């Protein structure tokens, strides 16, 4: 779908949002004082520039007035990436160019703003709404006045008290109230902009990625290499992979979504941890574009621990969800279900689950198959075990030493 067409779809939905707000909050004759326009052009005050077109505008017209006394400028952004600062600056410049009186600026976007864009919008007192439909959107940025009422502030450069009589202020307050109270928070997240994705959701995303990379990958059960994945990220998403010294960062990997950079600790380069970590950070890039939580707050949450009693990670705070999603993305990308099943059967010479029990020869065979799978897919042995366990491909009949004990032994070596 073309970018213009995507923008039109979001604009249509935004019109629905505004119309619903006016219908809910403005009744009868009052609606004629709040006029909604789409793609209306306003004269530019820059000589020779002609007119400036805006996605949506709401003009406030007092009775018998020959011009509006206040105007809401609304910009719709429908991107598959974060909104850059230059887009926000252009919106503000367009408003300034039209000499809009008592202007309020609203950006409705299907994706979050880059940090610089968000900071700029905040400094200019713009309102930010994230969402794609009438029933799924969130207010991200606005402010409260001294009376503790929610308001959409007037851009300081456009304030003209001459036009701000009590009638205009009252109508504006009513529209602001409706904009800020009628919006329904998205139901498909767990807070902080984290989408509540199922295993099936994440698995489908990784299958789509693998098909873009090479359709034969899934068909033949191939394993990705660090070079394969790095080259793909660069060509498909322009993501650069940099390496940092271990002392510079306590993490094994980092992801800077805005700057399209993945950082990998030099201490894991060339080890089985490297590929999984790249996949993990790519998971953050793909799944957490809308994340709205600073690193300090994120660090305040405890890490999730795999609970062998229930056979899964306990997800009890935002950090748990974010890290589980990135881990599951990496596992699904590097160890696709069809591929690991096929290779497990091939290495065993039979279509059987792996058996882990107290028999020495069976344990030796178990380790041998795990080693082969780890080498084939270029990941750690613990990553293989977690994936097989999650796919119910391991039968644990041991009474002395558990799989958890075995993983604990390998953690210091190649745990991811």
C-alpha positions as CSV (number, residue, x, y, z in Angstrom):
1,X,0.0,0.0,0.0
2,X,1.3,3.4,-0.9
3,X,2.2,5.9,1.9
4,X,-0.4,8.4,0.7
5,X,-3.1,5.7,0.8
6,X,-2.1,4.7,4.3
7,X,-2.2,8.3,5.4
8,X,-5.7,8.7,3.9
9,X,-6.9,5.7,5.9
10,X,-5.6,7.1,9.2
11,X,-7.1,10.5,8.2
12,X,-10.5,9.0,7.6
13,X,-10.3,7.3,11.0
14,X,-9.2,10.6,12.6
15,X,-12.2,12.3,11.1
16,X,-14.3,9.6,12.8
17,X,-12.6,10.4,16.1
18,X,-13.3,14.1,15.8
19,X,-16.8,13.7,14.6
20,X,-17.6,11.3,17.5
21,X,-16.1,13.7,20.0
22,X,-18.3,16.6,18.6
23,X,-21.4,14.4,18.5
24,X,-20.8,13.3,22.1
25,X,-20.0,16.7,23.5
26,X,-21.6,19.4,21.3
27,X,-25.4,19.3,20.8
28,X,-27.8,21.2,18.6
29,X,-26.9,24.7,17.5
30,X,-23.5,24.6,19.3
31,X,-22.1,22.4,16.5
32,X,-22.3,25.2,14.0
33,X,-19.7,27.1,16.0
34,X,-17.2,24.2,15.7
35,X,-16.6,23.5,12.0
36,X,-14.6,20.5,10.9
37,X,-12.7,20.6,7.6
38,X,-10.5,18.0,5.8
39,X,-7.7,19.0,3.4
40,X,-8.5,22.7,3.7
41,X,-6.0,25.2,2.4
42,X,-5.0,28.3,4.3
43,X,-3.2,31.4,2.8
44,X,0.5,31.5,3.5
45,X,2.0,34.7,4.9
46,X,5.3,34.0,3.1
47,X,5.3,35.9,-0.2
48,X,5.0,33.6,-3.2
49,X,4.2,30.5,-1.1
50,X,0.6,30.2,-2.1
51,X,-1.5,28.1,0.4
52,X,-0.8,25.5,3.1
53,X,-3.0,22.4,3.3
54,X,-3.8,20.6,6.5
55,X,-5.2,17.1,7.1
56,X,-7.9,18.3,9.5
57,X,-8.9,21.6,11.1
58,X,-11.6,22.6,13.6
59,X,-12.4,26.3,13.4
60,X,-14.2,28.0,16.3
61,X,-16.6,30.7,15.1
62,X,-18.5,32.9,17.6
63,X,-22.0,34.1,16.5
64,X,-22.0,36.6,13.7
65,X,-18.2,36.7,13.5
66,X,-16.4,37.3,10.2
67,X,-13.5,35.0,11.0
68,X,-12.7,32.2,13.4
69,X,-11.4,33.0,16.9
70,X,-9.6,29.8,17.5
71,X,-8.4,26.9,15.3
72,X,-7.3,23.3,15.9
73,X,-4.7,22.0,13.4
74,X,-4.6,18.2,13.2
75,X,-1.9,16.3,11.4
76,X,-2.2,12.5,10.7
77,X,0.9,10.3,10.4
78,X,0.6,6.7,9.4
79,X,4.1,5.3,9.3
80,X,5.6,1.8,10.1
81,X,8.4,3.6,11.8
82,X,8.7,6.3,14.5
83,X,7.8,9.9,13.5
84,X,11.0,11.9,13.0
85,X,11.6,15.4,14.4
86,X,11.6,17.0,10.9
87,X,8.0,16.0,10.4
88,X,6.9,17.7,13.7
89,X,9.0,20.8,12.9
90,X,7.4,21.1,9.5
91,X,3.9,20.8,11.0
92,X,4.7,23.6,13.4
93,X,6.3,25.7,10.6
94,X,3.1,25.3,8.5
95,X,0.9,26.5,11.3
96,X,3.2,29.5,11.9
97,X,3.2,30.3,8.2
98,X,-0.6,30.6,8.1
99,X,-0.7,33.1,11.0
100,X,-3.4,30.9,12.7
101,X,-5.0,32.8,15.5
102,X,-5.1,31.0,18.9
103,X,-3.9,27.8,17.2
104,X,-3.9,24.4,18.9
105,X,-1.8,21.6,17.3
106,X,-2.7,17.9,17.5
107,X,-0.7,15.0,15.9
108,X,-2.6,11.7,15.4
109,X,-0.2,9.0,14.7
110,X,-0.2,5.2,14.2
111,X,3.4,5.0,15.5
112,X,5.2,6.8,18.4
113,X,7.4,9.8,17.9
114,X,11.2,9.7,18.0
115,X,12.5,11.1,21.3
116,X,13.7,14.3,19.6
117,X,10.3,14.7,17.9
118,X,8.5,14.1,21.2
119,X,10.6,16.6,23.1
120,X,10.0,19.2,20.4
121,X,6.2,18.6,20.4
122,X,6.2,18.9,24.2
123,X,8.2,22.1,24.1
124,X,5.8,23.6,21.5
125,X,2.8,22.4,23.6
126,X,1.4,20.1,20.9
127,X,-1.0,17.3,21.7
128,X,-0.1,13.7,20.7
129,X,-2.7,11.0,20.1
130,X,-1.6,7.5,19.2
131,X,-4.1,5.1,17.5
132,X,-5.6,3.7,14.3
133,X,-9.3,3.6,14.9
134,X,-12.2,5.1,16.7
135,X,-12.0,2.5,19.5
136,X,-8.3,2.1,19.9
137,X,-6.2,5.1,20.7
138,X,-4.4,6.8,23.6
139,X,-3.5,10.4,24.5
140,X,0.2,10.6,24.9
141,X,1.0,14.3,25.4
142,X,-1.1,17.1,26.8
143,X,-1.1,19.2,30.0
144,X,-3.1,20.5,33.0
145,X,-3.8,24.1,33.8
146,X,-3.7,25.7,37.2
147,X,-7.3,24.5,38.0
148,X,-6.1,20.9,37.4
149,X,-8.3,20.6,34.3
150,X,-7.1,18.8,31.3
151,X,-6.5,21.2,28.4
152,X,-4.9,21.4,25.0
153,X,-2.7,24.5,25.2
154,X,-2.7,27.3,22.6
155,X,0.6,27.6,20.8
156,X,2.3,30.5,22.5
157,X,3.3,32.2,19.2
158,X,-0.4,32.4,18.1
159,X,-2.1,33.7,21.2
160,X,-4.3,36.7,20.5
161,X,-6.4,37.8,23.5
162,X,-8.5,40.0,21.3
163,X,-10.4,37.0,20.0
164,X,-10.5,35.1,23.3
165,X,-13.8,36.1,24.9
166,X,-15.6,34.0,27.4
167,X,-17.8,32.3,24.8
168,X,-14.7,31.1,22.8
169,X,-12.9,30.0,26.0
170,X,-16.0,28.0,27.1
171,X,-16.4,26.3,23.8
172,X,-12.7,25.5,23.6
173,X,-12.8,24.1,27.1
174,X,-15.7,21.9,26.1
175,X,-14.0,20.6,23.0
176,X,-10.7,20.0,24.9
177,X,-12.7,18.1,27.6
178,X,-14.3,15.8,24.9
179,X,-11.0,15.2,23.2
180,X,-9.3,14.2,26.4
181,X,-12.1,12.2,28.0
182,X,-13.7,10.4,25.0
183,X,-10.6,8.7,23.9
184,X,-10.6,5.0,24.8
185,X,-7.2,3.6,25.9
186,X,-6.0,0.7,23.7
187,X,-7.2,-2.7,25.0
188,X,-4.4,-4.7,23.4
189,X,-1.5,-3.7,25.6
190,X,-0.1,-4.2,29.1
191,X,0.8,-0.6,29.6
192,X,3.8,1.6,28.6
193,X,3.0,1.0,24.9
194,X,3.7,-2.8,25.2
195,X,1.5,-4.8,22.8
196,X,0.1,-7.9,24.3
197,X,1.4,-10.3,21.7
198,X,0.7,-14.1,21.8
199,X,3.2,-16.7,20.8
200,X,1.3,-17.2,17.6
201,X,1.5,-13.5,16.9
202,X,5.2,-13.4,17.3
203,X,5.7,-16.7,15.4
204,X,3.9,-15.3,12.4
205,X,6.0,-12.1,12.5
206,X,9.2,-14.2,12.4
207,X,7.8,-16.5,9.6
208,X,7.2,-13.4,7.5
209,X,10.7,-12.2,8.2
210,X,12.2,-15.5,7.2
211,X,10.2,-15.6,4.0
212,X,11.5,-12.1,3.1
213,X,15.1,-13.3,3.9
214,X,14.9,-16.5,1.9
215,X,11.9,-18.8,1.3
216,X,14.1,-21.8,1.1
217,X,15.2,-21.3,4.7
218,X,12.1,-22.8,6.3
219,X,11.6,-25.4,3.5
220,X,15.1,-26.9,4.0
221,X,15.5,-26.2,7.8
222,X,18.6,-24.1,7.3
223,X,20.3,-22.3,10.2
224,X,21.0,-18.5,10.1
225,X,24.5,-17.3,10.7
226,X,25.6,-14.0,12.3
227,X,26.6,-12.7,8.8
228,X,23.3,-13.8,7.3
229,X,21.2,-11.9,9.9
230,X,23.5,-8.9,10.0
231,X,23.4,-8.5,6.2
232,X,19.6,-8.9,6.2
233,X,19.1,-6.3,8.9
234,X,21.3,-3.8,7.0
235,X,19.7,-4.4,3.6
236,X,16.1,-4.6,4.7
237,X,16.0,-2.1,7.6
238,X,19.3,-0.2,7.3
239,X,20.2,-1.4,10.8
240,X,23.9,-1.2,11.7
241,X,25.5,-3.6,14.2
242,X,28.2,-2.1,16.3
243,X,30.4,-3.7,19.0
244,X,31.1,-2.2,22.4
245,X,33.5,-3.0,25.2
246,X,32.0,-5.0,28.0
247,X,33.0,-2.4,30.6
248,X,31.0,0.3,28.7
249,X,27.7,-1.5,29.3
250,X,26.5,-4.3,31.6
251,X,24.2,-5.6,28.9
252,X,25.1,-8.2,26.2
253,X,23.2,-6.2,23.6
254,X,21.4,-2.9,23.1
255,X,18.9,-1.6,20.5
256,X,18.5,2.0,19.5
257,X,15.3,2.1,17.5
258,X,15.5,5.7,16.5
259,X,19.0,5.5,15.2
260,X,18.6,2.0,13.8
261,X,21.6,0.6,15.7
262,X,22.1,-2.7,17.5
263,X,25.0,-2.9,19.9
264,X,26.7,-6.2,20.8
265,X,29.2,-6.8,23.6
266,X,32.6,-7.8,22.3
267,X,32.8,-10.5,24.9
268,X,30.2,-12.6,23.1
269,X,31.4,-12.0,19.6
270,X,32.2,-15.3,18.0
271,X,30.3,-17.3,20.7
272,X,26.8,-19.0,20.3
273,X,25.4,-16.1,22.4
274,X,26.1,-13.6,19.6
275,X,23.5,-14.7,17.1
276,X,20.7,-15.1,19.7
277,X,21.5,-11.7,21.1
278,X,21.3,-10.1,17.7
279,X,17.9,-11.8,17.2
280,X,16.8,-10.6,20.6
281,X,17.7,-7.0,19.8
282,X,16.0,-7.3,16.4
283,X,12.9,-8.4,18.4
284,X,13.0,-5.2,20.3
285,X,13.2,-3.3,17.0
286,X,10.3,-5.1,15.5
287,X,8.0,-5.4,18.5
288,X,8.7,-2.4,20.7
289,X,8.5,0.6,18.4
290,X,5.7,2.0,20.6
291,X,7.5,1.5,23.9
292,X,7.1,4.4,26.3
293,X,9.1,3.7,29.3
294,X,12.5,5.2,30.2
295,X,15.5,3.0,31.0
296,X,15.6,4.1,34.7
297,X,12.1,2.9,35.3
298,X,12.7,-0.3,33.3
299,X,15.7,-1.0,35.4
300,X,13.6,-0.8,38.5
301,X,11.7,-3.9,37.6
302,X,13.0,-7.4,38.4
303,X,14.0,-9.9,35.8
304,X,11.7,-12.7,34.8
305,X,12.8,-16.3,35.8
306,X,11.9,-19.4,33.9
307,X,9.8,-21.5,36.1
308,X,10.2,-25.2,35.3
309,X,7.3,-26.1,37.6
310,X,4.9,-24.3,35.2
311,X,7.1,-24.7,32.1
312,X,7.2,-21.0,31.3
313,X,8.5,-17.5,32.3
314,X,6.5,-15.6,34.9
315,X,5.4,-12.3,33.3
316,X,4.6,-9.9,36.2
317,X,5.9,-6.5,35.1
318,X,6.7,-4.5,31.9
319,X,10.3,-5.7,31.9
320,X,9.2,-9.3,32.0
321,X,6.9,-8.8,29.0
322,X,9.4,-6.8,26.9
323,X,12.3,-9.3,27.5
324,X,10.1,-12.4,27.1
325,X,8.8,-11.1,23.7
326,X,12.3,-10.3,22.5
327,X,13.5,-13.7,23.6
328,X,10.6,-15.5,22.0
329,X,11.1,-13.5,18.8
330,X,14.7,-14.6,18.6
331,X,13.9,-18.2,19.4
332,X,11.2,-18.3,16.7
333,X,13.4,-16.6,14.2
334,X,16.5,-18.7,14.7
335,X,14.8,-21.9,15.8
336,X,11.6,-22.1,13.7
337,X,9.2,-24.9,14.9
338,X,9.2,-26.8,11.6
339,X,13.0,-26.6,11.3
340,X,14.0,-27.7,14.7
341,X,11.5,-30.6,14.7
342,X,12.8,-31.8,11.3
343,X,16.5,-31.5,12.4
344,X,15.8,-33.2,15.8
345,X,14.2,-36.2,14.0
346,X,17.0,-36.2,11.4
347,X,19.8,-36.3,14.1
348,X,17.9,-39.0,16.1
349,X,17.2,-41.1,13.0
350,X,13.5,-41.4,14.1
351,X,10.4,-39.2,14.5
352,X,10.7,-39.2,18.3
353,X,10.8,-36.7,21.1
354,X,14.1,-36.5,23.0
355,X,14.2,-38.6,26.2
356,X,16.0,-37.4,29.3
357,X,16.2,-40.0,32.0
358,X,18.7,-41.6,34.4
359,X,20.1,-44.0,31.9
360,X,23.7,-43.0,31.1
361,X,23.6,-44.0,27.4
362,X,20.3,-42.0,27.0
363,X,21.8,-39.0,28.7
364,X,24.8,-39.2,26.4
365,X,22.6,-39.4,23.3
366,X,20.5,-36.5,24.7
367,X,23.7,-34.3,25.0
368,X,24.9,-35.4,21.5
369,X,21.6,-34.4,19.9
370,X,21.5,-31.1,21.8
371,X,25.1,-30.4,20.6
372,X,24.3,-31.1,17.0
373,X,21.2,-28.9,17.1
374,X,23.2,-26.1,18.7
375,X,25.9,-26.3,16.1
376,X,23.5,-26.4,13.2
377,X,21.5,-23.4,14.4
378,X,24.5,-21.5,15.8
379,X,22.9,-20.9,19.2
380,X,23.7,-22.1,22.7
381,X,22.7,-25.5,24.1
382,X,20.4,-23.8,26.7
383,X,18.6,-22.0,23.9
384,X,18.0,-25.4,22.2
385,X,16.7,-26.9,25.4
386,X,14.3,-24.0,26.2
387,X,12.9,-24.2,22.6
388,X,12.5,-28.0,22.7
389,X,10.9,-27.8,26.1
390,X,8.5,-25.0,24.9
391,X,7.5,-27.2,21.9
392,X,6.9,-30.2,24.2
393,X,9.6,-32.2,22.4
394,X,11.5,-33.4,25.5
395,X,10.2,-36.2,27.7
396,X,11.7,-35.8,31.2
397,X,11.8,-39.1,33.0
398,X,14.7,-38.5,35.3
399,X,14.4,-39.0,39.1
400,X,17.8,-37.7,40.1
401,X,19.0,-34.9,37.9
402,X,16.6,-32.5,36.2
403,X,16.9,-30.6,32.9
404,X,16.9,-27.5,35.1
405,X,20.1,-28.9,36.8
406,X,21.7,-29.5,33.4
407,X,20.9,-25.9,32.2
408,X,22.3,-24.5,35.4
409,X,25.6,-26.3,34.6
410,X,25.6,-24.8,31.1
411,X,24.5,-21.3,32.1
412,X,28.0,-20.1,32.9
413,X,29.1,-21.4,29.5
414,X,26.6,-20.3,27.0
415,X,23.4,-19.2,28.7
416,X,21.3,-16.7,26.8
